[in-house]
Amino acid sequence: MPDTELNVFAPAGLQRTVEDALTGQMQYSYFRVTLRDLRSRIHFTELEEGFLRLGDTMIETQYLNHTAPTISFRISSGGATVAYVTDHEPFWNSSGSQFKHPGDQRHIAFLNGADLVIHDAQYSLEEYPSKIGWGHSTVDYATEVAMAAGVKQLVLFHHDPLHDDAEIARMEGVARHLVKERGAVLDVVAAAEGLTLEVQGTRQAQLPDEASALRRRSIVGERVLVVGATDAEVAMIGQVMAEDGLVFLAAPDQQTALIQASEVPPSLMIVNKELPQGDGVGLIRQIRTKLGRPNLPALMLTDESDAPSGRVLIGPADDYLARPIVSPMLRARVRAWLTRALTAFDEQRADAGVHGEASGEPPASFEPVGKTLGGLCQPARLGATLSIVIPGSGGAAGREGG
């Protein structure tokens, strides 16, 4: 369609742009029509974590837990708020309504009070143990976080290609039963092709205290200190860091780590919970104090058994990585925390009057045409009522497939 203009908003992939990723999916060996054959005008805007505005619409973004850099979108307009969350796995293998990992708590805070959440719910509880590290959620997790966030309506999305309509209906029933069992107020529906929802809201979105999602920050050359990992983990982490142009530093114990941190201050540290002659918690505090950087990002390597029922994973680490380490997820998490650290540094400089922060407005040359927001959803009308058409594919009833 030559008169169509499409604006695609998404995070950059690992070592490739958004345009490269889509072009790769439409190579001639896969599909006879390549991206360049399309006559529409297509613009690509790469996003980080933060916010941006499109006219009267406020869009907030936050990194998800996936095998590649992936972000969720929180879209607010005319008092209505819709959150789109695909390709996300629980940060911790949570059971029930207990969310012990700070990443899961951050996820719930992002969804808080949304009128509609479209959430990854690919697996059943029975399927998930064999899919850990694949980057997707269970229907129970999606339902639990929606209830914890006080969401009004939940759409189960990202259906497994192996699930037929009967299985999708069963999973929808599982979610609704869970809501009833908890005594919560939450409307749950499984996404189906052509499903149209009218979303109404009365709460006006406040300008978030966040950086612009349009400002790209390079992590190349940043330093990552790994302490107390096994030889196999050191080799794997070193290879992952090198792929993103990061400087990799390894220390076997607490004393060596303190010396290295003093000589070559890290941008981020990955610390084993148990260390020879010490522990990871104490070392994180020592390094932060020694460098005068109380917010230096710290990821802790641990075992899932370290979080017994009811215990919340809090401080001093910002993130926890359960063994066995899934290298793509580690890579995505390191990138997210380095980007957050660079954003915080920019804000400190802005507060000191070194330079101004980006406003969250698209570039002056950006002129959105039509109403499609990066393929996420198709708002037919932005106002007090938001009409959402849920995209789908395949299936006898249009429910099968991602």
C-alpha positions as CSV (number, residue, x, y, z in Angstrom):
1,M,0.0,0.0,0.0
2,P,2.0,3.0,-1.2
3,D,-0.1,5.6,0.7
4,T,0.5,3.9,4.0
5,E,3.1,5.1,6.5
6,L,4.1,2.7,9.4
7,N,6.1,3.6,12.5
8,V,7.7,0.7,14.3
9,F,8.9,1.2,17.9
10,A,11.0,-1.6,19.5
11,P,14.2,-2.2,21.4
12,A,17.4,-3.0,19.4
13,G,18.3,-6.6,19.3
14,L,21.6,-8.2,20.3
15,Q,24.1,-6.8,17.8
16,R,21.5,-5.9,15.2
17,T,18.9,-3.2,14.7
18,V,15.2,-3.6,14.6
19,E,15.2,-3.1,10.9
20,D,17.8,-5.9,10.5
21,A,15.7,-8.2,12.6
22,L,12.6,-7.7,10.5
23,T,14.6,-7.9,7.3
24,G,16.1,-11.2,8.4
25,Q,12.6,-12.6,8.9
26,M,11.7,-11.6,5.4
27,Q,14.7,-13.0,3.5
28,Y,13.9,-14.5,0.1
29,S,14.7,-18.0,1.4
30,Y,11.9,-17.7,3.9
31,F,9.5,-15.4,2.1
32,R,9.3,-14.3,-1.5
33,V,8.3,-10.7,-0.6
34,T,11.2,-8.9,1.1
35,L,11.0,-5.9,3.4
36,R,12.3,-3.7,0.6
37,D,9.6,-4.8,-1.8
38,L,6.9,-3.3,0.4
39,R,5.7,0.1,-1.0
40,S,4.7,1.5,2.3
41,R,6.9,4.1,4.0
42,I,8.3,2.3,7.1
43,H,10.2,4.1,9.9
44,F,12.0,2.3,12.7
45,T,12.5,3.9,16.1
46,E,14.6,2.0,18.6
47,L,13.6,2.4,22.3
48,E,15.2,1.9,25.7
49,E,13.5,1.8,29.1
50,G,11.8,5.1,29.8
51,F,8.9,7.1,28.3
52,L,7.9,8.9,25.2
53,R,4.8,10.9,24.0
54,L,2.9,10.6,20.8
55,G,0.5,13.5,20.7
56,D,-1.7,13.1,23.8
57,T,-0.6,9.5,24.3
58,M,1.9,8.6,27.0
59,I,4.0,5.5,26.4
60,E,6.2,4.0,29.1
61,T,8.6,1.1,28.5
62,Q,10.3,-1.4,30.8
63,Y,12.6,-4.3,30.1
64,L,11.2,-7.8,30.4
65,N,12.9,-11.1,31.3
66,H,13.5,-12.8,28.0
67,T,16.3,-14.4,26.0
68,A,16.8,-11.2,24.0
69,P,16.2,-7.5,24.8
70,T,12.5,-7.1,25.0
71,I,10.3,-4.3,26.5
72,S,6.8,-4.0,27.7
73,F,4.6,-1.0,26.7
74,R,2.3,0.9,29.0
75,I,0.1,3.1,26.8
76,S,-2.1,5.8,28.5
77,S,-4.6,8.2,26.8
78,G,-7.8,9.9,27.7
79,G,-7.8,8.3,31.2
80,A,-7.4,4.7,29.9
81,T,-4.3,2.6,30.3
82,V,-3.3,-0.5,28.3
83,A,-0.1,-2.6,29.0
84,Y,1.3,-4.9,26.4
85,V,3.6,-7.6,27.9
86,T,4.8,-10.4,25.6
87,D,7.9,-12.6,25.7
88,H,8.3,-12.5,29.5
89,E,9.4,-15.1,32.0
90,P,9.0,-15.0,35.8
91,F,12.3,-13.7,37.3
92,W,12.0,-16.4,39.9
93,N,10.0,-19.7,39.9
94,S,7.3,-18.1,42.1
95,S,4.5,-20.2,43.4
96,G,1.1,-18.7,44.4
97,S,0.9,-15.0,45.1
98,Q,4.4,-14.8,46.7
99,F,6.7,-12.6,44.5
100,K,10.2,-12.8,46.1
101,H,12.3,-11.5,43.3
102,P,12.8,-7.7,42.9
103,G,12.3,-8.1,39.1
104,D,8.8,-9.6,39.6
105,Q,8.0,-6.8,42.1
106,R,9.2,-4.2,39.5
107,H,7.0,-5.9,36.9
108,I,3.9,-5.7,39.1
109,A,4.6,-2.0,39.8
110,F,4.8,-1.3,36.0
111,L,1.3,-2.9,35.5
112,N,-0.2,-1.3,38.6
113,G,-3.7,0.0,38.0
114,A,-3.9,-0.7,34.3
115,D,-7.3,-1.0,32.8
116,L,-6.2,-3.8,30.4
117,V,-3.1,-6.0,30.4
118,I,-2.2,-8.2,27.4
119,H,0.2,-10.7,28.9
120,D,2.4,-13.6,27.8
121,A,0.7,-16.8,29.1
122,Q,2.2,-19.4,26.9
123,Y,2.5,-22.4,29.3
124,S,0.5,-24.3,31.8
125,L,2.0,-25.0,35.2
126,E,2.6,-28.6,34.2
127,E,4.5,-27.5,31.0
128,Y,6.7,-24.8,32.6
129,P,9.3,-27.0,34.4
130,S,10.6,-28.2,31.1
131,K,10.5,-24.7,29.6
132,I,12.5,-22.7,32.2
133,G,14.8,-20.3,30.5
134,W,12.8,-20.1,27.3
135,G,11.5,-16.7,28.2
136,H,7.8,-17.1,28.6
137,S,5.1,-17.1,31.4
138,T,2.5,-19.5,32.7
139,V,-1.2,-18.6,32.7
140,D,-1.0,-18.7,36.5
141,Y,1.8,-16.2,36.7
142,A,0.1,-13.8,34.3
143,T,-3.1,-14.0,36.4
144,E,-1.3,-13.6,39.7
145,V,0.7,-10.5,38.7
146,A,-2.4,-9.0,37.2
147,M,-4.3,-9.5,40.5
148,A,-1.3,-8.2,42.5
149,A,-1.2,-5.1,40.3
150,G,-4.9,-4.3,40.6
151,V,-5.6,-4.7,36.9
152,K,-9.2,-4.5,35.7
153,Q,-8.9,-6.9,32.7
154,L,-6.4,-9.5,31.6
155,V,-6.0,-10.9,28.1
156,L,-4.0,-14.1,27.9
157,F,-1.7,-13.9,24.9
158,H,1.2,-15.5,23.1
159,H,-0.5,-18.9,22.8
160,D,1.7,-21.9,22.4
161,P,1.5,-23.2,18.8
162,L,0.9,-26.7,20.1
163,H,-2.2,-25.7,22.0
164,D,-5.5,-26.2,20.2
165,D,-8.7,-24.2,20.9
166,A,-9.8,-26.7,23.6
167,E,-6.5,-26.3,25.5
168,I,-6.7,-22.5,25.3
169,A,-10.2,-22.6,26.7
170,R,-9.1,-24.9,29.5
171,M,-6.2,-22.4,30.4
172,E,-8.7,-19.6,30.3
173,G,-10.8,-21.5,32.8
174,V,-7.8,-22.1,35.0
175,A,-7.2,-18.3,35.2
176,R,-10.8,-17.5,35.9
177,H,-10.9,-20.2,38.7
178,L,-7.7,-18.7,40.2
179,V,-9.3,-15.3,40.3
180,K,-12.5,-16.7,42.0
181,E,-10.4,-18.7,44.4
182,R,-8.5,-15.5,45.4
183,G,-11.7,-13.5,45.8
184,A,-10.3,-10.9,43.4
185,V,-12.0,-8.7,40.8
186,L,-10.4,-9.4,37.5
187,D,-11.9,-10.1,34.1
188,V,-9.9,-12.7,32.2
189,V,-10.2,-13.6,28.5
190,A,-8.0,-15.6,26.1
191,A,-6.9,-13.6,23.0
192,A,-8.6,-14.7,19.8
193,E,-8.3,-13.2,16.3
194,G,-10.7,-10.4,15.8
195,L,-11.4,-9.9,19.5
196,T,-12.4,-6.3,20.1
197,L,-12.4,-4.7,23.6
198,E,-13.7,-1.3,24.7
199,V,-11.4,0.0,27.4
200,Q,-12.6,2.8,29.6
201,G,-10.6,4.6,32.3
202,T,-10.9,7.7,34.4
203,R,-7.3,8.1,35.8
204,Q,-5.1,10.6,34.0
205,A,-1.5,9.4,33.4
206,Q,1.1,11.5,35.3
207,L,4.3,12.5,33.7
208,P,6.7,9.7,34.8
209,D,9.9,10.4,36.7
210,E,11.9,8.5,34.0
211,A,14.3,9.2,31.2
212,S,13.4,9.4,27.6
213,A,13.0,6.0,25.9
214,L,14.2,7.6,22.7
215,R,17.7,8.1,24.0
216,R,20.1,5.3,23.0
217,R,23.0,4.6,25.3
218,S,25.9,2.4,24.1
219,I,27.3,-0.1,26.6
220,V,30.4,-1.0,24.6
221,G,33.5,-0.7,26.7
222,E,31.6,-0.9,30.0
223,R,33.3,-3.1,32.6
224,V,31.8,-6.2,34.2
225,L,33.4,-7.7,37.3
226,V,32.5,-11.4,38.0
227,V,33.4,-12.8,41.5
228,G,33.4,-16.3,42.8
229,A,31.9,-18.0,39.7
230,T,32.9,-21.5,38.7
231,D,35.5,-22.0,35.9
232,A,32.7,-23.0,33.5
233,E,30.6,-20.0,34.4
234,V,33.5,-17.6,34.0
235,A,34.2,-19.0,30.6
236,M,30.6,-18.7,29.5
237,I,30.1,-15.2,31.0
238,G,33.3,-14.0,29.5
239,Q,32.2,-15.1,26.0
240,V,28.8,-13.5,26.5
241,M,30.3,-10.2,27.6
242,A,32.8,-10.1,24.7
243,E,29.9,-10.4,22.2
244,D,28.6,-7.1,23.4
245,G,32.0,-5.4,23.5
246,L,32.2,-5.3,27.3
247,V,35.4,-5.5,29.3
248,F,35.3,-8.7,31.4
249,L,37.1,-8.9,34.7
250,A,37.1,-12.1,36.9
251,A,38.1,-12.5,40.5
252,P,38.1,-15.9,42.4
253,D,37.6,-14.4,45.9
254,Q,36.7,-11.4,47.9
255,Q,40.2,-10.0,48.4
256,T,41.1,-10.2,44.7
257,A,37.8,-8.6,43.8
258,L,38.4,-5.6,46.2
259,I,41.9,-5.0,44.6
260,Q,40.6,-5.3,41.1
261,A,37.6,-3.0,41.8
262,S,40.0,-0.4,43.2
263,E,42.4,-0.6,40.2
264,V,39.7,-0.9,37.5
265,P,36.3,0.3,38.8
266,P,33.5,-1.9,37.3
267,S,30.3,-0.6,35.7
268,L,28.5,-3.7,37.0
269,M,29.3,-6.7,39.2
270,I,28.1,-10.3,39.2
271,V,28.8,-11.9,42.5
272,N,28.4,-15.4,43.8
273,K,26.3,-15.6,47.0
274,E,28.9,-17.9,48.6
275,L,32.6,-16.9,48.5
276,P,35.8,-18.3,50.0
277,Q,36.3,-16.6,53.3
278,G,33.3,-14.3,52.9
279,D,29.9,-13.9,51.2
280,G,28.5,-12.0,48.3
281,V,26.3,-9.8,50.3
282,G,29.2,-8.3,52.3
283,L,31.4,-7.9,49.2
284,I,28.7,-6.0,47.3
285,R,28.5,-3.5,50.2
286,Q,32.3,-3.3,50.5
287,I,32.8,-2.5,46.8
288,R,30.1,0.1,46.7
289,T,31.5,1.8,49.8
290,K,35.1,1.6,48.5
291,L,34.1,3.2,45.2
292,G,31.7,5.7,46.7
293,R,28.9,4.3,44.4
294,P,26.0,3.1,46.5
295,N,24.0,2.4,43.3
296,L,26.6,0.4,41.5
297,P,24.5,-2.4,39.8
298,A,25.0,-5.8,41.4
299,L,23.7,-9.2,40.2
300,M,24.0,-12.1,42.6
301,L,24.5,-15.7,41.4
302,T,22.5,-18.0,43.6
303,D,20.5,-21.2,43.7
304,E,16.7,-21.3,43.8
305,S,16.8,-23.1,47.0
306,D,18.2,-20.0,48.6
307,A,14.7,-18.4,48.5
308,P,12.5,-20.6,50.8
309,S,8.8,-20.0,50.8
310,G,7.9,-16.5,52.2
311,R,11.3,-15.0,51.9
312,V,11.7,-11.9,49.8
313,L,15.0,-11.3,47.9
314,I,15.9,-7.8,49.0
315,G,19.3,-5.9,49.0
316,P,21.9,-5.4,48.5
317,A,21.8,-7.0,45.1
318,D,19.6,-5.4,42.4
319,D,19.0,-8.7,40.6
320,Y,19.4,-12.4,41.3
321,L,20.3,-15.1,38.7
322,A,19.4,-18.6,39.6
323,R,21.6,-21.5,38.4
324,P,21.9,-23.0,35.9
325,I,22.6,-19.7,34.2
326,V,20.9,-19.2,30.8
327,S,23.4,-17.2,28.8
328,P,20.9,-15.3,26.5
329,M,18.9,-14.2,29.6
330,L,22.1,-13.2,31.4
331,R,23.1,-11.1,28.4
332,A,19.8,-9.3,28.3
333,R,19.8,-8.7,32.0
334,V,23.3,-7.2,32.0
335,R,22.4,-5.0,29.1
336,A,19.3,-3.8,31.0
337,W,21.2,-2.9,34.2
338,L,24.0,-1.2,32.3
339,T,21.5,0.9,30.4
340,R,19.8,1.8,33.7
341,A,23.1,2.8,35.3
342,L,24.0,5.0,32.3
343,T,20.6,6.6,32.4
344,A,21.0,7.3,36.1
345,F,24.5,8.8,35.5
346,D,23.0,11.1,32.7
347,E,20.3,12.3,35.1
348,Q,22.9,13.1,37.8
349,R,24.9,15.1,35.3
350,A,21.7,16.9,34.2
351,D,20.9,17.7,37.8
352,A,24.4,19.2,38.1
353,G,23.7,21.3,35.0
354,V,26.1,19.5,32.8
355,H,23.5,19.0,30.1
356,G,19.7,18.6,29.7
357,E,17.9,15.3,29.5
358,A,15.9,14.3,26.5
359,S,12.3,15.3,26.7
360,G,10.6,12.1,25.6
361,E,9.3,13.7,22.4
362,P,10.0,12.0,19.1
363,P,12.5,13.7,16.8
364,A,11.3,16.8,14.9
365,S,11.2,14.8,11.7
366,F,8.9,12.2,13.2
367,E,5.4,12.4,11.8
368,P,3.2,9.5,12.8
369,V,0.7,8.6,10.2
370,G,-2.2,6.2,11.0
371,K,-2.9,4.7,14.4
372,T,-0.7,1.6,14.6
373,L,1.7,1.7,17.4
374,G,4.6,-0.6,16.4
375,G,2.3,-3.5,15.7
376,L,1.3,-3.8,19.4
377,C,-2.4,-3.1,19.0
378,Q,-4.6,-1.1,16.8
379,P,-6.3,1.8,18.7
380,A,-9.4,2.6,16.7
381,R,-10.1,5.6,18.9
382,L,-7.9,7.3,21.6
383,G,-10.0,9.0,24.2
384,A,-11.9,8.2,27.3
385,T,-12.8,4.9,25.6
386,L,-10.0,2.9,23.9
387,S,-11.0,0.3,21.3
388,I,-8.4,-2.5,21.0
389,V,-8.3,-5.1,18.3
390,I,-6.2,-8.0,19.4
391,P,-4.1,-9.5,16.6
392,G,-4.0,-13.2,16.3
393,S,-3.1,-16.0,13.8
394,G,-4.2,-19.5,12.7
395,G,-6.5,-21.9,14.5
396,A,-10.0,-23.1,13.8
397,A,-11.3,-20.3,16.0
398,G,-8.4,-18.0,15.5
399,R,-6.8,-18.9,18.8
400,E,-3.9,-21.2,17.9
401,G,-0.4,-19.9,17.4
402,G,1.6,-17.1,19.0
